Amino acid sequence: MSGEFTTRWVALGDSFTEGVGDPDPARPNGVRGWADRVAEQLQAADPGFGYANLAIRGKKLRQVLAEQLEPALALRPTLVTAYAGANDILRPKVDIDALLEQYDAGIARLQAAGARVLLFTGFDAGTSKVFGAMRGRIAIYNEQVRWIADRRGATLVDYWRFHEFQDWRMWAEDRMHMSALGHATMANRVLSVLEHEGLAEVPDAPALPSLSLLGHFRANATWAREFAGPWVMRRLTGRSSGDGMSPKYADYTRL
């Protein structure tokens, strides 16, 4: 199908790019996400723009390379967005340098095939009581990603510096993925990096809840039971939230 499109974008990665946290039951895998929102804008301006999204939640960096790189190359993309490694950083042990060497090699293959590549740094989780302990790892990861972008001439989407995401309304109930507001905001950040004139529609920001100390305790207990507990169990049992799932759009489509 790639021959039908003059511009061809393939999105690679994990839950961030799949769109988890931005529910839409009418779409594949039940989510929309920033990539779909960007594709809608780019396709509105260019009838020859094709969009494929191979990202699957829960995938670690090596899995993204092993499972998504060859299918992406087979689609002969002119544009590739890639964000992988967050699920590795959250593991008890990780060799970030070794991972990013493999990431660099994968990016080199995409560029050798003629694709423009957009890379993302990781989010600054310094204000998170849960993920703040990973801030140092994320900073190291980010410096390696910046080095790859400089070395390869890739375009950088510097998520670390997007301070609007310190607002917790940008995050879904699970506190791990962006909300619909967060995904729409990210879509416009990416469109700006691509120097596209159109912008994605941004939903209204909900009012910040005013909780008592007891209310905060109950909210945290609910989160631990419904989200944190199952996430930890998957880590302990070697399972992934993406087990058995397929890419949203394995071939080029118009939304």
C-alpha positions in Angstrom: 0.0 0.0 0.0 3.0 2.3 0.4 2.9 3.2 -3.3 -0.4 5.0 -2.8 1.1 7.6 -0.6 3.7 10.2 -1.4 4.5 10.9 2.2 4.7 8.0 4.6 5.0 8.2 8.4 5.6 5.2 10.6 5.4 5.6 14.4 7.4 3.2 16.5 7.5 2.6 20.2 5.4 1.7 23.3 2.3 2.9 25.1 3.4 6.5 24.7 3.1 6.3 20.9 0.2 3.8 20.8 -1.9 6.3 22.7 -2.6 4.7 26.1 -4.4 7.2 28.4 -6.4 8.7 25.6 -9.3 6.3 25.3 -11.4 5.9 22.1 -13.4 2.7 21.8 -14.0 3.3 18.1 -10.2 3.0 17.3 -7.9 -0.1 17.1 -6.7 -1.1 20.6 -9.3 1.4 22.1 -7.0 4.4 22.1 -6.4 7.6 20.1 -3.2 9.3 21.3 -0.9 12.1 20.1 0.3 10.2 17.0 -3.3 9.8 15.7 -4.0 13.5 16.4 -0.8 14.5 14.5 -1.7 12.2 11.6 -5.2 13.8 11.4 -3.7 17.2 11.0 -1.1 16.2 8.5 -3.5 14.2 6.4 -6.0 17.1 6.3 -3.2 19.2 4.6 -1.9 16.4 2.4 -4.1 13.9 0.6 -1.0 11.8 -0.1 0.0 11.4 3.5 0.0 7.8 4.8 0.2 6.9 8.5 1.2 3.6 10.2 1.5 3.1 13.9 3.4 -0.1 15.0 3.8 0.9 18.7 2.5 -1.5 21.3 2.2 -0.9 25.0 4.7 -2.5 27.4 7.4 -3.0 24.9 11.0 -2.5 25.9 13.6 -1.0 23.7 15.1 -4.2 22.3 11.6 -5.5 21.6 10.7 -2.4 19.7 13.8 -2.8 17.6 13.3 -6.6 17.1 9.6 -6.4 16.3 9.0 -3.1 14.7 12.2 -2.1 12.8 12.0 -4.5 9.9 8.2 -4.0 9.3 8.9 -0.2 9.4 11.6 -0.5 6.8 9.4 -2.7 4.6 6.9 0.2 4.5 9.6 2.5 2.9 8.8 5.5 5.3 9.8 9.0 4.5 9.2 10.0 8.2 9.7 7.9 11.4 9.0 8.8 15.0 10.6 6.7 17.7 10.4 6.6 21.4 11.5 3.6 23.3 13.3 2.8 26.6 11.0 4.0 29.3 9.9 0.5 30.1 13.6 -0.5 30.5 14.4 2.5 32.8 11.7 1.3 35.2 13.3 -2.1 35.6 15.5 -2.7 38.7 18.6 -3.0 36.6 19.3 -1.5 33.2 22.4 -0.8 31.1 21.4 2.4 29.4 24.6 2.8 27.5 24.3 -0.7 25.9 20.6 -0.1 25.1 21.3 3.2 23.4 24.0 1.7 21.3 21.5 -0.6 19.8 19.0 2.3 19.5 21.6 4.3 17.6 22.2 1.4 15.2 18.5 1.1 14.5 18.1 4.8 13.9 21.1 4.6 11.5 19.3 1.9 9.5 16.1 4.0 9.2 18.1 7.0 8.0 20.1 4.9 5.5 16.7 3.9 4.1 15.9 7.5 3.4 13.6 8.4 6.4 13.7 11.5 8.4 13.7 10.5 12.0 12.2 12.3 15.1 13.4 11.1 18.5 12.0 11.9 21.9 13.7 12.6 25.2 12.1 11.2 28.3 9.8 13.2 30.6 11.2 14.9 33.7 9.6 12.9 36.5 11.2 14.9 39.3 7.8 15.9 40.8 6.5 12.4 40.9 6.6 10.6 44.3 6.5 7.3 42.5 8.8 7.8 39.5 11.0 10.7 40.8 13.6 8.2 41.9 14.2 7.4 38.2 15.1 11.0 37.4 18.8 10.4 37.2 18.4 7.4 34.9 16.1 9.4 32.6 18.6 12.3 32.5 21.3 9.8 31.4 19.0 8.3 28.8 18.2 11.8 27.5 21.8 12.8 27.0 22.4 9.6 25.0 19.3 10.4 22.9 20.6 13.9 22.3 23.9 12.4 21.3 22.2 10.1 18.8 20.2 13.0 17.4 23.3 15.2 17.0 25.3 12.3 15.5 22.6 11.2 13.1 21.1 14.6 12.3 17.8 13.4 13.6 15.1 15.9 14.8 14.6 16.0 18.6 11.3 16.4 20.4 12.6 17.4 23.9 9.9 16.1 26.2 12.1 16.8 29.2 11.8 20.5 28.7 8.0 20.6 28.2 7.2 22.0 31.6 3.4 22.1 31.0 3.5 18.3 31.7 4.2 19.1 35.4 0.4 19.8 35.6 -1.1 16.5 36.7 -4.2 17.1 34.6 -1.9 16.1 31.7 -1.9 12.6 33.1 -4.4 9.7 33.1 -5.8 8.1 36.2 -3.0 5.5 36.2 -0.4 8.4 36.7 1.8 6.6 34.2 0.4 7.7 30.8 -0.7 11.0 29.4 -4.4 11.9 29.5 -6.4 13.0 26.5 -5.3 16.6 27.4 -1.7 15.5 27.6 -1.8 13.6 24.3 -3.4 16.6 22.5 -0.8 18.9 24.0 2.0 16.6 22.9 0.5 16.4 19.4 0.8 20.2 19.1 4.4 20.1 20.3 5.2 17.5 17.6 3.3 19.6 15.0 5.4 22.6 16.0 8.6 20.6 15.6 7.4 19.6 12.2 6.7 23.2 11.4 3.1 22.4 10.5 0.7 25.3 10.5 -2.4 23.4 11.8 -3.0 22.4 15.4 -4.8 19.6 17.0 -7.9 20.4 19.0 -7.1 20.5 22.8 -9.9 19.4 25.2 -10.7 21.6 28.1 -8.6 21.1 31.2 -10.6 19.7 34.0 -10.8 21.5 37.3 -8.1 20.5 39.8 -9.7 18.4 42.6 -9.6 19.9 46.1 -9.0 16.9 48.4 -8.7 16.7 52.1 -5.8 14.7 53.7 -8.2 11.7 54.0 -9.3 12.3 50.3 -5.6 12.1 49.2 -5.1 8.9 51.2 -8.2 7.3 49.7 -7.1 8.4 46.1 -3.7 7.0 46.6 -5.1 3.7 48.0 -7.4 3.4 45.0 -4.5 4.1 42.6 -2.3 1.5 44.4 -5.0 -1.1 44.2 -6.2 -0.5 40.6 -3.0 0.5 38.8 0.3 0.2 40.8 -0.5 -3.3 42.1 -1.3 -4.9 38.7 1.8 -3.1 37.2 4.1 -4.6 39.8 2.6 -8.1 39.4 3.2 -8.0 35.7 6.8 -7.1 36.3 7.2 -9.9 38.8 5.6 -12.5 36.5 7.3 -11.4 33.3 4.0 -10.4 31.7 3.3 -7.2 29.7 0.2 -5.1 29.2 0.9 -5.5 25.4 0.9 -9.3 25.4 -1.3 -10.6 22.6 -1.9 -7.1 21.1 -1.3 -6.1 17.5 -0.3 -2.7 16.1 -3.1 -0.2 15.6 -2.2 0.4 12.0 0.3 -2.1 10.6 0.0 -0.6 7.1 -0.6 2.9 5.9 -4.1 4.3 6.5 -6.0 7.6 6.4 -7.9 8.5 9.6 
